[in-house]
Each structure stands twice: as structure tokens, then as C-alpha cells.
Amino acid sequence: MSFDLIIELVYKSFTGSAKSVYTIARVVIPIMVLMEAGRAYRVLDRIAERAKRFTRVLGLSGEAAFPLTVGVIFGLAFGAGVIIQWAKEGTLKKRDLYLLSFFLISCHAVIEDTLVFVAIGANGALLLGCRLTAAVLTTLVLSKRLPLERDLPGSLQSKI
């Protein structure tokens, strides 16, 4: 292998990677700016208030609306922080924790992830539709099969 070929491969790898990072940054940076503005103007609180109807459909209490909203919009990293804090405070019931976690496993960061995949060529509507459908259907099935709060095993409070 010639030295010129190695230089060309390194150059193409570097420029290709730089273009990919730039494409992703064009999506992620504006989302992060919007997230901070949303927090400052309490937009998430208003969205969560409207999400209460949806949480009830999934078998969750109204208290799960805010952590669900945060997890769906911003992902598991930020959503998990909210969920853990609310669990420690006793705001969320064990049943809500189970269902909320189950829903967010399959459907988190839908805005950010969808836009990132659209930026690299995916069909956003198909991706979003499949994720939401799978999350809703599986959570509905679990909510029908999950015992009521009083019948759940053990205390999650001690495990968090």
C-alpha cells in the first residue's frame, strides 16, 4: 500500500467524519437552545399538563405526565434524572415507575433522534410512527397485565 493511498484514505475519513458531525450538530445545537428556552419559559410544564390525558390512556397517573414529557422530548439521560428525583420524593408510584420506564425504553428523545436520523436520510414520519406505535401498544398491554399498586412486589424507594 502506497503512502499516497494512506494519505487519501485518512483525508477521506476525516472529511467524511467532519461532514457527519456537522450534519448532526446542525440538528442537536438548535434543539439544545430550544430546550433551554423551553425550560426558562416553563413550556415543558404546559406540555406536561396537556399530556395528562395521554398518561391516563397508558394506565399512568397524572403525576407521570412531566417525567414522561421530559423523557420523550429530551431522552433517557435527562428524563432519568427527573424520574429518579420524583421517585425519591415519592411523587411517582411504583406502578407509574414501571410503566413510565417501559414506555421510555422504546420511545425516548423522539424529536432529537428523529431529526438526527432524518438528517442522514431516514424517513422521519415512518420512524416516529413506528416508535410511537410500538411504545403505546406495548405499554397498554403491560398496563393491563401489571398488578395494581397495592399488589406490586417490594419497595422501589429502597432500591433508588
N, C-alpha and C positions, 0 to 999 in steps of 0.2 A: 504494500500500500504506500503510495507516494505521499510526501509531506503536503503537497498542494491539495490532494484529496482530503486529507485530515483537516486542513485549514478550512476548506469549503464545507465539510460536514459540521465542524464546530460553528462556523458562521451561520449556516442554515438553521442549526439547532438553536443558537442564541436568538436569531431574529424571529424564528417561529415561536419560541417561548415568550419573547418580549411582546409580540403581537397578541398572543393569548392572554397574557397578564393585562395588557392594555384594554382588551375587549372586556375582560371580567371587571376591571377597575372602573370602566365607564358605567357599569351597571351597579356595582356594590357601593361606590362612593356616594352617588346621589341618594341611594337608599339609606345609607347611614345618616346623611344630612337630614333627610325627611324623618327618620326615626327620632333624631334629637329634637327636631321641631315639633313632632307629634307629642313627645314627652313634655316639652315645655308648655304646649297649649292644651294638654290633657285630652288629646284626640283619642288616645287608647281607652281612656275611661268612658268616653261617649260610645266608642265602638263596642266595648265590652257590655255596656248597658243594653245595646241592641242585640247583642249575641246571647242574652239570657234565654230568649225563646228557643234558640238553636240548642243550647245546652240541655234544656228540658227534653227536647226531642231525642237527644242522645242518652237520656237517662241520668244526666248530671244535675246537680243543684245549681241555683243561680250564682252561688259563690264561686263556682268554677269558671265563670264567663271571662273574668280578667286574665287568669293564667292561660286559659285556652286561647284567647285573643293574642296574647304576647307570644305564645309558643307557635301558633300558626303563622303569624306575621314574621317574627324575627328568629325563630328556630329554637332548637333544644338548648343551646348553651345559655341564652338569655332567659328562655322560658323555664328551664330547670331551676334557675336561681329564684324566680318568682314562686314556682311550685314548692320548692324546699322551704322557703321562708313562710309561705302560707300554711304549709303542713306543720311547721314548728309552732306557729302561733295558734294552731288548732282551727283555722278558718275553713280548711277543707276536710271533709270526712274521708274515711278510708276508701269507701266506695268511689267517691269522686276522684281520689288519687289513682286508683286502679284504672278507671275508665279514661280519665284525662291522659294518663301516661300511655295507655294503649292507643288512643286516638292520635296523639302526637308522634308516636313511633312511625306511623305511616304517613302522617300529614303535618309536617312542620316546615317552617320557612317557605311557605308556598309562593310568596311574592318574590323573594330574593332568588330562591332556587330556580323557579320557572324562568325568571328573566335571564339568569346566567345561562341556562340551557337554551333559551331562545337565541341568545347572543352567539351561540356556537352552532345554531342551525336546527334545533329541535322544534317540534310543533307544540307551542305553549298551551293551546286550548286542549289538545289531546292529553298532554302531560298533566295539566291541572285537573282535568276532568277525571282521569283515571285515579289519581291520588286521592281526590276528594271522595269519589265514589267508593273506593276500597276502604278508606278510613271510616266513612259514615256507616257503611254496611257491616263491617266487622265490629265496630263499636256498638251498633244496635244489637247485633247478635249477642255480644258479650254482656251488654246491659240487661238483656232478658234472662241470661243464664247466671249472672252474678248474684249471690245471695244479698239480702237486704243488709243494711249497716250492722244491725244487731247480731247477724249470723256470720260476719266475716271473722276469720281466724286472727288471733294475735293483735298486738298493738303496733301500728306503724310509727307512732310517736317515738317509741323507744329505739326504732331502727334508723331514724333520721338523725 
